[in-house]
Amino acid sequence: MRKQEIALLAVEALKKEYPDAICSLTYTDPLQLLIATRLSAQCTDARVNMVTPALFERFPTVDDFAEASVDEVAEYIKSCGLYKTKSKDIVALSKKLRDDFGGVVPDTIEELTTLPGVGRKTANLICGDIFGKPAVVVDTHCIRITTKLGLHKQTDPKKIETELKKLLPPEESNDFCHRLVLHGRAVCTARSPKCAQCCMNAFCRTGIKELKNAD
C-alpha cells in the first residue's frame, strides 16, 4: 500500500474515532493560545490549563505581558517546568508583538517563528487553529504515530512536516494532527501501544507486524 493511501485511510479512521478534533489547550484569543503553546513544551496540556487562568487574569493583554516582570511571570508558571526560560520568552515575544506587529499575532509561519521561543510546531498550531490555514503540527504524538504508520522515515520535525504536507489533504491536515494527539494519549501510547484496539491496525505497518507476532 502506498503512503498516500495509508495517509487517507488514517485521516478517515481518526475522523470517525475522534469526531471533535479540538486543541487540548484552553484559550480565548490568539495571544493566549500562543503563550499556552509555549508553556506546553515538555509539560502536559492539563497542567498548562491549570496555570493559565490566573496568568491570563493577571496579564490580559499584549501590553501587560510586554511590561511584565520576568520574575513575576515565572511565579505563575513554575509548575510547568523550564519556567525561567519560558517566562523570558513570554515577555520577549510580547514585546516583539507590541513593537513589530502592532500587538497582533501574525498569521504566517515565517513571521511567527521570528518571535522568541516560537518554533514551527507552535507556528503551525496558530496558523491552523486561529487562522484556518492548512497546517501540520509535528509534536511527539505526530512523530511517533506517523512513523509507525509508515508515512516517513524521518526524525527531523521540519522534514516530517514537509513529508506529511505531501500526503495529507490540506483541509484535513490540522484536524488530523489534533486527532493524532488524542489517539496517542488513548491508544497508541509511547510505552504500551494497544495495537489490537487501534482503529488503524488494518493498514498501520507497525500494527500489522505487532498483531501478526501476537498470533
NORDAKA-V973825 format. One record per backbone hydrogen bond with DSSP energy under -0.5 kcal/mol. NH is the residue of the N-H (numbers start at 1). CO is the residue of the C=O. E is the energy in kcal/mol with one decimal. If there is no record, write none. Layout:
NH&CO&E / NH&CO&E
This chain:
6&2&-2.2 / 7&3&-2.8 / 8&4&-2.0 / 9&5&-2.4 / 10&6&-2.5 / 11&7&-2.3 / 12&8&-2.0 / 13&9&-2.6 / 14&10&-2.5 / 15&11&-1.8 / 16&12&-2.0 / 17&13&-2.0 / 18&14&-3.0 / 21&19&-1.2 / 22&20&-1.4 / 33&29&-1.9 / 34&30&-2.4 / 35&31&-2.5 / 36&32&-2.8 / 37&33&-2.4 / 38&34&-1.6 / 39&35&-2.2 / 40&36&-1.2 / 41&38&-1.0 / 43&40&-2.0 / 48&44&-2.0 / 49&45&-2.7 / 50&46&-0.9 / 50&47&-0.7 / 51&47&-1.2 / 51&48&-0.6 / 52&48&-2.5 / 53&49&-0.5 / 55&51&-1.4 / 56&52&-3.3 / 57&53&-1.5 / 58&54&-2.0 / 59&55&-2.2 / 65&61&-2.0 / 66&62&-2.8 / 67&63&-2.0 / 68&65&-0.8 / 73&69&-2.3 / 74&70&-2.4 / 75&71&-1.5 / 76&72&-1.2 / 76&73&-0.6 / 77&73&-1.2 / 78&74&-0.6 / 80&77&-2.3 / 81&78&-1.4 / 86&82&-2.5 / 87&83&-2.4 / 88&84&-1.6 / 89&85&-2.3 / 90&86&-2.6 / 91&87&-2.0 / 92&88&-2.5 / 93&89&-3.3 / 94&90&-1.6 / 95&91&-2.0 / 96&92&-2.1 / 97&93&-2.4 / 98&94&-2.4 / 99&95&-2.9 / 100&96&-3.0 / 101&96&-0.8 / 101&97&-1.2 / 103&97&-3.2 / 104&97&-0.5 / 104&101&-1.8 / 112&108&-2.6 / 113&109&-2.3 / 114&111&-1.6 / 115&112&-1.7 / 118&115&-2.0 / 119&117&-0.7 / 123&119&-2.4 / 124&120&-2.8 / 125&121&-1.9 / 126&122&-2.3 / 127&123&-2.5 / 128&124&-2.6 / 129&125&-3.0 / 130&126&-2.0 / 131&126&-1.3 / 132&128&-0.8 / 133&127&-2.6 / 138&136&-0.9 / 139&137&-1.2 / 143&139&-2.6 / 144&140&-2.5 / 145&141&-2.7 / 146&142&-2.2 / 147&143&-1.4 / 148&144&-2.1 / 149&145&-2.4 / 150&146&-0.8 / 150&147&-0.6 / 151&146&-2.4 / 152&146&-0.5 / 160&156&-2.4 / 161&157&-2.6 / 162&158&-2.1 / 163&159&-2.4 / 164&160&-2.8 / 165&161&-2.0 / 166&162&-1.0 / 166&163&-0.5 / 167&163&-0.8 / 168&164&-2.7 / 172&169&-2.2 / 173&169&-1.3 / 174&170&-0.5 / 176&172&-2.6 / 177&173&-1.8 / 178&174&-1.6 / 179&175&-2.5 / 180&176&-1.8 / 181&177&-1.4 / 182&178&-1.8 / 183&179&-2.7 / 184&180&-2.7 / 185&181&-1.6 / 186&182&-1.9 / 187&183&-2.9 / 188&183&-2.0 / 189&187&-1.9 / 194&187&-2.2 / 195&193&-1.2 / 197&194&-1.2 / 198&194&-0.6 / 198&195&-0.9 / 201&198&-1.3 / 203&200&-1.6 / 204&200&-2.0 / 205&149&-0.8 / 206&148&-2.0 / 208&204&-2.8 / 209&205&-1.3 / 210&206&-2.6 / 211&207&-2.6 / 212&208&-1.8 / 213&209&-2.4 / 214&210&-1.4 / 215&211&-0.9 / 215&212&-0.5
